[in-house]
Amino acid sequence: MGFRLSAIVRAKQVLQLSPSTASQGASNVPKGCLAVYVGEIQKKRFVIPISYLNQPNFQELLSQAEEEFGYVHPMGGLTIPCREDIFLAVISCLSQS
């Protein structure tokens, strides 16, 4: 997939990226947003708008999560098993629409 670097940089600005630690809980998630953990091995925590849940591209990521984890997520939150750069590209597309 070819994605423009500027689009990925914008996606990072939209997202609040923070390390996934046990001390971070739901209190760090603003109203109207959702925390998700992304990565194949090393998981990173992203806070995204809940409006993304209705988007077909994001629903594809959710389907991958369901296939891999079912409804039991090892991080305690929604875990999406894809590479971070792919996740950022999808979020970049969603933030532009």
C-alpha positions as CSV (number, residue, x, y, z in Angstrom):
1,M,0.0,0.0,0.0
2,G,1.3,3.4,-0.8
3,F,0.4,6.1,1.7
4,R,1.6,9.6,1.8
5,L,3.9,10.4,4.8
6,S,2.0,13.7,5.4
7,A,-1.3,11.7,5.9
8,I,0.4,9.4,8.5
9,V,1.8,12.4,10.3
10,R,-1.7,13.9,10.5
11,A,-3.0,10.7,11.8
12,K,-0.5,10.7,14.6
13,Q,-1.5,14.2,15.4
14,V,-5.2,13.2,15.6
15,L,-4.4,10.2,17.8
16,Q,-3.2,10.5,21.3
17,L,-0.3,8.0,21.4
18,S,0.9,6.8,24.7
19,P,2.7,3.7,26.0
20,S,0.4,0.9,27.2
21,T,0.9,0.6,30.9
22,A,-1.3,-0.8,33.6
23,S,-1.5,2.6,35.3
24,Q,-3.4,4.1,32.4
25,G,-7.1,3.4,32.7
26,A,-10.4,4.5,31.3
27,S,-10.1,7.8,33.1
28,N,-7.5,8.9,30.5
29,V,-10.1,8.4,27.7
30,P,-12.1,11.6,26.8
31,K,-15.8,11.3,26.4
32,G,-16.7,10.2,22.9
33,C,-13.5,8.2,22.5
34,L,-12.2,4.7,22.8
35,A,-8.8,3.3,23.8
36,V,-7.5,0.5,21.5
37,Y,-4.2,-1.5,21.7
38,V,-2.5,-2.0,18.3
39,G,0.4,-4.1,17.3
40,E,1.4,-7.6,16.4
41,I,3.9,-8.1,19.3
42,Q,4.5,-4.8,21.0
43,K,1.1,-3.2,21.7
44,K,0.7,0.6,21.7
45,R,-2.4,2.4,23.1
46,F,-4.3,4.8,20.9
47,V,-7.3,6.9,21.7
48,I,-9.7,7.2,18.8
49,P,-13.2,8.8,18.3
50,I,-16.0,6.2,18.7
51,S,-17.4,7.5,15.3
52,Y,-14.6,5.4,13.7
53,L,-16.4,2.2,14.8
54,N,-19.1,2.6,12.1
55,Q,-16.5,3.0,9.2
56,P,-16.0,0.0,6.9
57,N,-12.2,0.2,7.0
58,F,-12.2,0.2,10.8
59,Q,-14.8,-2.6,10.9
60,E,-12.3,-4.7,8.9
61,L,-9.8,-4.2,11.6
62,L,-12.4,-5.2,14.2
63,S,-13.1,-8.4,12.3
64,Q,-9.4,-9.3,12.4
65,A,-9.5,-8.7,16.2
66,E,-12.5,-10.9,16.6
67,E,-10.9,-13.7,14.5
68,E,-7.7,-13.6,16.6
69,F,-9.0,-12.9,20.1
70,G,-12.8,-13.5,20.1
71,Y,-14.2,-11.3,22.8
72,V,-11.4,-11.9,25.3
73,H,-8.7,-9.3,24.9
74,P,-5.4,-9.9,26.7
75,M,-4.7,-6.2,27.3
76,G,-8.0,-5.7,29.0
77,G,-9.2,-3.4,26.2
78,L,-9.9,-3.7,22.5
79,T,-6.8,-5.2,20.9
80,I,-6.3,-4.9,17.1
81,P,-3.7,-7.4,15.8
82,C,-2.2,-5.4,12.9
83,R,1.0,-3.5,12.3
84,E,1.0,0.0,13.6
85,D,1.8,1.6,10.2
86,I,-1.3,-0.1,8.7
87,F,-3.5,1.1,11.6
88,L,-2.2,4.7,11.2
89,A,-2.9,4.5,7.5
90,V,-6.5,3.4,8.1
91,I,-7.0,6.1,10.8
92,S,-5.5,8.7,8.4
93,C,-8.1,7.8,5.8
94,L,-10.8,8.1,8.4
95,S,-9.7,11.4,9.7
96,Q,-9.7,12.9,6.2
97,S,-13.3,11.9,5.6
